[in-house]
Amino acid sequence: MSDQAIRSILIVGGGTAGWISAAVLSRFLDPTRCNITLIESEEIGTIGVGEATVPLMQHLNGLLGVDEREFVKATQGSFKLGIAFRDWGRIGDTFFHGFGDYGDAIEGVAPHHHWLKLRGEGDPTPIDDYSLPYAMARRGRFAPPSPDPASQQHFYRYAFHFDALLYARFLRRYAEARGVRRIEGRVVDTEIDAGSGRIAAVVAADGQRHAADLFIDCSGFRGLLIEEALNTGYDDWRHWLPCDSAVVAPSALTGPPAPYTLSTAREAGWQWRIPLQHRMGNGYVYSTRFTDDARARELFTANVEGELLSDPRVLRFTTGRRRQFWSRNCVAIGLAGGFMEPLESTSIQLIQTGIARLIEYFPDRNWDPRIAEEYNRVTASEFERIRDFLILHYCLTRRDDAPLWEHCRTMELPDTLRHKIEIFRATGRVPLLAEESYQEPSWVAILAGNGFLPDRYDPLVDRLDPERLRAGLAHRRQSLARAAEAMPPHELFIERCCRAAA
């Protein structure tokens, strides 16, 4: 081992961010060569709003060698095929963003162009009907994709809903079994080395000093190290993503858990519903610029299904990101690095990619600044691409019934998002940039779902015989329906394969 190798890592903060970081680092680093310690306090609660994920979660399970069904059991989890959106474009509208596409290209042209042609000729079929995840979700069905590439059931992905507190405990057991040491303690001070400007140690409330070579800040919105100690600065995105609060509480299940997340637009934000095996997760994300806490709590409570299992609590946040995710010998992971509200369940995704990128650009004690610069560049691009995708949900609204939606409909957009929208309007294509998390079918789902259609479809579509095209698309819809009907109900799949112990 090089004399300059990192020999000790201190993770400040537990929860999902801290324990994912600990698990991934313990998977890749030799515990005999590098000590990994996590310090957290039972006094500081974990924010449990990150109970829905994206398909990247499957990669994390595979990377860690975690048995998927054991993971679902341990976290009281369920499966997620996508997100159903209600009342976003206009009150009464519904659409689905599924974890899949709309089928193979037809004669080299993406399938949504063929759908656009038929729609222009008066066919009212929604684009959702060409999505297998939607066909499954609307019927409440679930089964893993078929391994047969020729099968209709092969081309889709899925994610998970789970209890964030149980997940942190699950990862803690994994990490501690691989040599990670946990310290109970509340960090109250940070020591900065006068010569280098790097963090030398943190000090806990009991007076104990904890030194390390590399520090991972998982302290949440506060940014105990990255901001309070290192003053990296924060880019506030509330002018584009105005929601800054959430009222949250679990409720009792009123029926079988659905295999999707539900997002319903409200007068000053939107409300989520996330089904687990043992309860429903609920939250109303809202902007205090357009409502107050009392009204938000009232609206939230009136629209929760099932008996509330605890008193609603209010969370505050500022949408945006740190200007530096990696500063000196500190890397911010999770909420410490930034937050863009839970609209597309990207918080846990950004934890995963942030710690994976640290492994990719792992430093030594020479602290070459070019490594941190590149990490920051790529991470900032990833945040900005997700930011634009989330803004898209808001800015396409045609609602004029409340001040929030008036603001979103008329606000100035980032140049990168405005470019995407204009190119889609002109061509029906979505120009993707570096570090995109969402590919063209996802953008089409939000654009078309909100009624924003391009001025024309790809002219190459006109090469096909119209009757043959209609028959082919009708056949796809029928095939998807049959494939979904052949799958077991979601709750039956859970019962057979991954029901949590009573």
N, C-alpha and C positions, 0 to 999 in steps of 0.2 A: 504494500500500500504506500502511495506517495506520502511524503511527510506533510503535504499540504491537503490531504484528503479531509473531508468533513467527518469528524468523529462523534459529534453529538448534535442532536436536533431536539428542540423544545417546541411542542405544539401548545399554544396558549388558547384554551377553550375546547370544550367537547362538542356535544351535539352531533348533528349529521356531518357538518364540515370537519370538525376535529377528528371524528372517528373514521370517516372515509380517508382522510389524510393519513392517519396512523396506519390503517389497514393497507393502503397502497404502498406507503413507504416501507412497511415491514415485509411486504411481498417482494420488493426489489432490492432492499439493502440487507447486507449481511449483519445480523445483530451482534456478532462478535467483533465487528470492525466499526460499527456506528451505533451508538446508543440513541434510542428514540424514547422520549418522555412526553407525556401529555399531562398538563395541569388544568384542572377544572374544579369548579365549586358547586356543590349541591345547592348552595344558596341562590345561585343564578339559574333560573329556569331555562329550558330549551324552547325556542320558538317552533311550535309544531305546525306551521302552515305548509311545509314542503312535503305534503303527503301524496303528491302525484308526480309522476316522472315521465320521461320520454324514452324511446327504445334504446338509447345509449346505455341505460341501466343494465340491459342484458350483457353488454360488453364488460361492464364492471364486475358483474357476477362471474362471468367467464374468466376474467383476468385474475380474480381472487380465488378461483376454483370453488366457488360457492355453489352448492346444489340449489337450483332455482326453487324447487318445491319446498325444501326445508326453509329457505329464506321467506317464502310466502307464509308458511305456517308460523314461523317465529315472529312475524311482524303483523299478523292478523290481516294479511294483504288480500288484494283482489287484482284482477287483470284490467288493463286499460287499452282500448283499441283506438282511442282518440278523444276529441272534445266536441260535445254538442253545444252550439251557440244559439241562444234564443234572444230575440228582440234587439239585436245589435244594429242591423241596417235600418230596420223599421220595426215598430212594435208588431208582433205577429210573425215576423220572419224567423225561420230556423235553418241552420245549415250545419254541416259536420266536417271537421278537420280530422281525417283519419290517418293512421300510420300506414299509408300505402299510396299507390298511384291510381290512375284511372284506366289502367290497361296498357298493353304494348302499343308502340307506335304503329300506325296503319299507313303502309306505303311510305314509311320514313317520316311521318308527321305525327306529332304528339296528339293523343286522343282528344284533348279538350278542343282542338281546332275542328275536329269532325263534329263534336257536340255543338259547337258554336254554329256550324252551318245548319244543322237540323233545327236548332233553336230559332235561327233567323227565318226558317221556313214554317215556323209555327208549332214545332214540337215542344211541349211544356215540360218534358222530363228533366228533373233537376240533375245536375252533374253528380250529386251524391250517389245516385242510383248506379253509377259505374265504379263504385268503390266497394271492395270486399269488406274492409273494416266497417263501413256503414251498414252493409247488408247484415253483418253479424250483430252489430250494436243494436240496430232497430228491432232485432228479434231476440236480443238478450242471450246470444250464443257465444261460446268461446271454445277453441281448441288450438293448440300450437300449429304453426304452419306445417304443411306437408313437406317432407324431405324430397319429394319427387318434383323436379323442375317442370314436368309436364302437367302437374296438377293445378287446377284452378285455385287450390288452397295454399299454393306455395308462396305467392308474391304479396306478402304483407308482413308487418312487424307489430309488435305490441310492447307495452310498458306495464307499469304497476301502480297501484295505490297501496299505501302502507302507513302504519302508525310510526311517525318519526321517532318517538321516544323508544319504542321497541326496536326500531332499526339501529339506533345508536347503541343500545345494549347488545344487540346481535354483533355489531362490528367491534364493540369493545372486547367481547369474548374472543373474536377472531384475532384481533391485534395483540391482546395480552398473551394468547397462546403462542405468538410468534415473537415474544420478547419485549413488546412495548410496555413501559412502566407508567402507571397512572399515579398522579399525586393529587390528593384532595387539597385544594387551596384557592384562595381568591387573590389574584394579582392586583397589587395596589401601587406599584412603582416600577419604573424601568430605568436601568442604569445604562448610560451611553458612554462608550469609550472616548475619552477626550482626544486621543490622537487620530483615530480612524473615523470617528463619527458613527461607528456601528454599535449595535446593541451588545452589551457585555453580559447582562443578566436581567432577570426580573425578580422582584421582591414580593413575596406573598404577605398576606395580612398577619401571619404568625411570625413574621420577621425573617423567615428562611429565604436565602438567596439562591436562585437557580440560574446557573450559567449554561451557555451552549454556543456552538459555532453558528448554527443556522436556526432561525426562529420562524415558525409558521403562525401567523396571526389568524385565529379562528374565533375571535372574540365577538363576532357579530357586528351589528350596526355601529357600535361604539368605535371599532377600529383602535383598540387599546395600544397596539404597537405601531401599526402602519400610519395612523393619523395622530393620536395623542402624543406619541413619543417622537415620530419621525416627520410629522407635518407634511405629508405628501400632497395634500389638497384633494378636492372632490369636485367633479363635474356634475352639476345639478341639472337633471333632465325633466324637471316637473313642468316646464313649459310645453313639453311634448307628451309626457306621461303624467298627467296632473294628480292622479290618485296618490295620497300620502298617508292613508290610514286604513285599518281593517278591523272590523269587529268579528270575533271568531268564537265558536262554541261547538262542541259535538252534540249530536242528537241520536235518539234511538232509531234503529232501522224500522222502516214501515213495510218492507217487502224484500225480495231477493236483491242482492247488490247488482247494479247495472255494470256492464263492462266498459264504461266510459265516464269521463268527467262531464259535468253539466255546468255551463257558464251562462248566466242570465243577466242581461243588462238591466240596470235599475236607473233611477232618476239622477243619481250622482256617482255612479260607478257600476259595479257588477257583483254578482253573488255566485259563489261556487258551491257545488255539492260533490263530495268525493265519497263513494261507498267503500267501506271496509267490511270485514267479516263480522265485527262486533259492534260497529257504530257507523254513523255518517259524519264525515267531516264537513263543516260549513264555515263560510266566511263571506262577509260583504266588504269589498274593497271600494273605498270612496275617497273623494276629494273634499277636504275641509274648506276649500275655496268656494264650493258649491253646496255644502250642507254642513250640519253640525253633528256632534256625537249623539245627541239625544234622538235626532231624527234618523240617523243611521242605525242606531240600536233598535228603534221602533220598526223600521222597514225590514231589518234583518230578522227580527223575531217573528214578524207577521208572515214571513215567507219561508221559514224553516219547516221542513217536513219532519214529523216525529217530535217526541218530547225532548226538550233540552236536557242534557245530562250535567251541565254546569252553567254557572252564570257567564254570560258573554263578557269577553274582555277586549279591550281596545289596544291595538298595536300601532306604533308610529314608524314611518320610514320616509326616506327621501330617495326617489328614483334617481339613479345615476351611477357613477363609478369613480374609483380612486384615479387620480392622474398618474399614479405609479402603483402597480400591483406588487412589484418587486423593488424594494428600496434598500440599498446597502446589503445587510445580511438578513433581511426580513421579507417574507412573501405572504401576502394576504390571500386567504382562501375563503370562499363563501361570502356571507353578508359583509364581512370585513373589507372585501374587495369591491363590493357594489351590489345593487339590487334594482331589479326592473319589474317588480310586482309579479305575482304568480299566475299571470294570465295563460301562459303556455307551458307552465311547469318547468321553467328553465333554471331555477335556482340550483337544484341538485346536479343538473347537467353542467353548470359552470363550476361547481365544486369538482366534479370528475375531470373536466378538461383542464382546470387549473392545476390540480395535483399531478395529472398525467404529463402536462407540459413541464412542470418542475422536474420530473424524472427525466424527461427528454433533454432538458437544458441544465442538468444537475451541476452545481458549481464545485469548486474547491476553495480553499482558504486564500487563494490569490485574488478572488473576487474580481475577475475580469469584468469590467463594466459592460462590455459588448454583449455578454450573456443576458444580463438583466435588461438591457435595452431591447434586445430581440424578443425576450419573453413579454415585455410590456407592449411592444408593437403588435405582436400577434394577438395577445389577450385583449387589447383595446379594440382591435378590428372585430374580434368575435363578439364583444359586448355591443359594438355599434351595429353589427348586422342583426343581432337579436333585437336591439332597440328599434330598428326600422320595422322589423316584422311585427312587433307589438304595436307600434304606432299605427300601422296599417289597419288594425282592427278598429281603431277609434276614428281615424280620419275619413273613412269611407261612409260613415253613418249618414243617413238621410233623415234622422230624427230631428225634430225641431220643438220637442215638447218640454225640454228642460235646458237650463243654461249650460250644463256640462257638455251636452251634445252639440249645442250651438258653437261652443268654443272649439270642440274637436273638429267640427265640419269646416271651420274657417281658419284654423291655425296654420301658420307658416311651417313647412315641413323641412327636415334635413335634405340637403341637396342629393344625397345618395338615394333616399326614398323617393323624392320627387322624380328623379331620373328613371327609377324602376317603373313607377306608375305611368309615366309618359310613354316609355317604350312599350309597355304592355298595352296601353291604349292604342298605339299606332300599329302594333304587329301581333299582339296576342302572345308575345314571348316575354319572359322575365330575365333580364340580364343579371346574372349572378356574379358576385364579387368574391374576393379572397375571404376565407374564414366564414363562409356561410354555414349556418346550422340547418337552414331549411331550403330544400330544393324546390324546383318549379311547381310540382303538384301541390305543395303546401301553400305557396303563394296563390296559386289558382283557386284553391279551396276558399281562402279568405276573400279574394277579389270577387270571384263569381258568387260566393255565398252572400256577399253584401250587395249584389246586383251591379257590380262594376264590370262591364264587359267591354272588350276592345272594339275599335271602329271597324275592324275586318278580321277575318280568319285567314290562315295561310292559303294562298291561292292554289297551292298544289293539291288541296283537298278536292278541287273540282275535277281532278283526273279520274276520280272514282265514279262509277255508276251510282246515281242517287239511291236507287232501289236496293242495290247490293249493300250500300252503306247503312241504310235503315235496317235492313235485315240483319246485318252483322252486329250492329249495336244492340238491337233487340235481343239477339242471341246472347250477347255478353250479359245483359241484365238478367236474363233468365238463368244463365249458368251461375251467376253470383248468388242468386236467390236459392237455387238448388244446393249449392255448396254450403251456404249458411244454414239451411234447414237440416243438412246432414250432420251438423255439429251438435254437441250436447248443450243444454242450457248452462249458462255461466255458473250458476250456483251448484249445479250437479257436477261440473268439472272440478270445482273447488272441493266439494264433498268427497269425491273419489280420490283426489290427488294431493290436496294440500290444505285440508281443514285444520285449523289451529286446535290444539288440545283445549278441552273445556276447563 
